[in-house]
Amino acid sequence: MKSDNLIQIESYNFAVKIIRLYQYLTQDKREFILSKQILSCGTSIGANIEEAIGGQSGKDFFAKITISYKEARETHFWLRLL
């Protein structure tokens, strides 16, 4: 991971926090429905950013960044709902 790519670093750190939240919700609170949704979209943000960085074209990069943005909005929704 490049040490100067802030969005790459922060999306990774966010995914780690999401995983820890999922573990807390499922193990301590026995919450399985919303936690699964949050895990899925929350970790997908960073995965799509990684794909964007390795994109084969400008269009490919833009498509993956756009998906990351949509996943971030969905994560925000589930966190608010929780």
Secondary structure by P-SEA (a helix, b strand, c coil): cccccaaaaaaaaaaaaaaaaaaaaaacccccaaaaaaaaaaaaaaaaaaaaaacccaaaaaaaaaaaaaaaaaaaaaaaac
